[in-house]
Amino acid sequence: MSVPEKRACIDPAQTQLSVSRQCELIGLPRSGYYRPGLQGESAENLGSDAVD
């Protein structure tokens, strides 16, 4: 399962399991839920545009 798929499984409205616990159960670091990261481009590619 990809990170975006795992992120979609988290239900913040769930009252019996915290977001932290849900992340733990599906193997997603909690920061992966709160910080989705870059979509489609890596950090390397973003930096090269500024130098060129």
Sequence and secondary structure as in RCSB ss.txt:
>XXXX:A:sequence
MSVPEKRACIDPAQTQLSVSRQCELIGLPRSGYYRPGLQGESAENLGSDAVD
>XXXX:A:secstr
  HHHHHHH  TT SSS HHHHHHHHT  HHHHH    SSS HHHHHHHHH 
